[in-house]
Amino acid sequence: MNAPILTERELIAALANERERGRRIAFANGVFDILHVGHVRYLQDAARVADVLVVAVNGDASVRAIKGEGRPVTPEHERAEIVSAIRGVSYVTIFAESSPARLLQTLKPDFQCKGTDYTAESVPEAEVVKAYGGQVVIVGDPKDHSTSEMLGRLRRE
């Protein structure tokens, strides 16, 4: 069964319930445009960090701002649905900003999980997470996979 895709308000309520039950919350985010094995490994590793894994998917407008015209290839609701089907994902939400900083400040997960292309010190939102008492955790396999590289290879072929 897929994880529920919730609005921010619904997610806040769901996480309050999880916390009442004593569960720890991990948070991961990304574009997840063309899903590849690196995404799956990142999310499944993030799921091992805590009892509950929230995945925040960048909305279409923020993807265009980050990646440029022509992206995303896959619409936000379809990307969210695909992510919701990955084992270990508890909840999915779509966020409009380019950075998850505001959402992190609102949700206050115990852990922010980022991929191995970061260090705990280089994560842009690390100060936000530390300020409310959370912890940044690096998860996943080495960054050997890239949607942008895959799309470039497909365009050349």
Beta strands, then each sheet from edge to edge (+ up, - down):
strand 1: 25-30
strand 2: 52-58
strand 3: 91-95
strand 4: 111-114
strand 5: 135-138
sheet 1: 3+ 2+ 1+ 4+ 5+
end
